């Protein structure tokens, strides 16, 4: 199994777990798992980063739709969200008086971005090789 698939599989498992964890009163913030006694400033800053990244991804794909651009590979939304998450995580980490997001998490997302960029390039090459 290629390293790209392993990284993508980890993202799928992580996202799925986060999606259902609040139903069991468990909150999962990479790389920590905590019960309900999480500090409010940590929750707010992490949710701000995720919200900003998600909305930036929606804006990007909406603008691509309005400009009638060619479709992208199926990994593009994940790549765009990961790049946005890294960007806003760095901004939030710099703005915070103490490290809330955590540099190890940001380093992980840099690795994930590299892997997703490789997947995107390969998929785009296969998808559009007949166009040129």
C-alpha positions in Angstrom: 0.0 0.0 0.0 1.4 3.4 -1.0 2.1 6.0 1.7 -0.5 8.3 0.1 -3.3 5.8 0.7 -2.1 5.2 4.3 -2.2 9.0 5.0 -5.6 9.3 3.3 -7.0 6.3 5.2 -5.8 7.9 8.5 -7.6 11.1 7.6 -10.8 9.1 6.9 -10.6 7.3 10.2 -9.8 10.5 12.1 -12.7 12.4 10.5 -15.1 9.6 11.0 -14.2 9.3 14.7 -14.5 13.1 15.2 -17.9 13.1 13.5 -19.5 10.6 15.9 -17.4 11.2 19.1 -19.6 14.1 20.5 -22.6 11.8 20.6 -20.7 9.8 23.3 -19.6 12.9 25.2 -16.0 12.5 24.0 -14.2 15.2 22.2 -11.3 14.4 20.0 -8.7 17.0 19.1 -5.7 15.8 17.3 -3.5 14.6 19.0 -5.5 14.5 22.3 -8.7 12.7 23.4 -10.4 14.5 26.3 -13.6 14.2 28.2 -16.0 17.2 28.7 -13.6 19.2 30.9 -11.7 20.8 28.0 -10.8 24.5 28.5 -13.1 26.8 26.6 -10.3 28.8 25.0 -8.9 25.6 23.4 -12.3 24.6 22.1 -13.0 28.1 20.6 -9.6 28.4 19.0 -9.7 24.9 17.4 -13.2 25.4 16.2 -12.2 28.7 14.7 -9.5 27.1 12.8 -11.7 24.3 11.5 -14.5 26.7 10.7 -12.2 29.0 8.7 -10.7 26.2 6.8 -14.1 24.7 6.0 -15.5 28.0 4.8 -12.4 28.8 2.8 -12.8 25.5 1.0 -16.5 26.2 0.2 -15.5 29.7 -1.1 -12.8 28.2 -3.3 -15.0 25.6 -5.0 -17.9 28.0 -5.4 -15.6 30.5 -7.2 -14.3 27.7 -9.4 -17.9 26.8 -10.2 -18.8 30.4 -11.1 -15.7 30.7 -13.3 -16.6 27.6 -15.3 -13.3 26.0 -14.7 -12.5 22.4 -15.5 -13.3 19.9 -12.7 -10.5 18.9 -10.4 -9.5 15.5 -9.1 -11.6 14.0 -6.4 -8.9 14.6 -3.8 -9.0 18.4 -4.4 -11.5 19.2 -1.7 -9.5 17.3 0.9 -6.3 18.9 -0.3 -7.8 22.4 -0.2 -9.3 21.9 3.3 -6.0 20.5 4.6 -4.0 23.5 3.1 -6.6 25.9 4.6 -6.4 24.1 8.0 -2.6 24.4 8.0 -2.8 28.1 7.1 -5.3 29.0 9.7 -3.7 26.8 12.3 -0.4 28.7 11.9 -2.2 32.0 12.1 -4.1 31.0 15.2 -0.9 29.6 16.8 1.0 32.8 16.1 -1.9 34.9 17.4 -2.3 32.9 20.6 -0.3 33.8 23.7 0.3 30.1 24.3 0.5 27.3 21.7 -3.1 26.1 21.3 -3.0 24.3 18.0 0.4 22.8 18.6 3.4 22.8 16.3 3.5 18.9 16.1 -0.1 19.0 14.7 1.0 21.7 12.2 4.0 19.6 11.2 1.7 16.6 10.7 -0.5 18.7 8.4 2.5 19.8 6.4 3.3 16.1 5.8 -0.3 15.4 4.9 -0.3 18.4 2.5 2.7 17.0 0.8 1.1 13.6 0.4 -2.2 15.1 -0.9 -0.3 17.3 -3.4 1.3 14.2 -4.8 -2.0 12.4 -5.0 -3.6 15.4 -6.6 -0.9 15.8 -9.2 -1.1 12.1 -10.1 -4.9 12.1 -10.3 -5.0 15.3 -12.4 -2.4 13.9 -14.8 -4.6 10.8 -15.3 -7.8 12.8 -15.5 -6.7 15.4 -18.0 -4.0 13.6 -20.1 -6.4 13.4 -23.1 -7.2 17.1 -23.0 -3.8 18.2 -24.3 
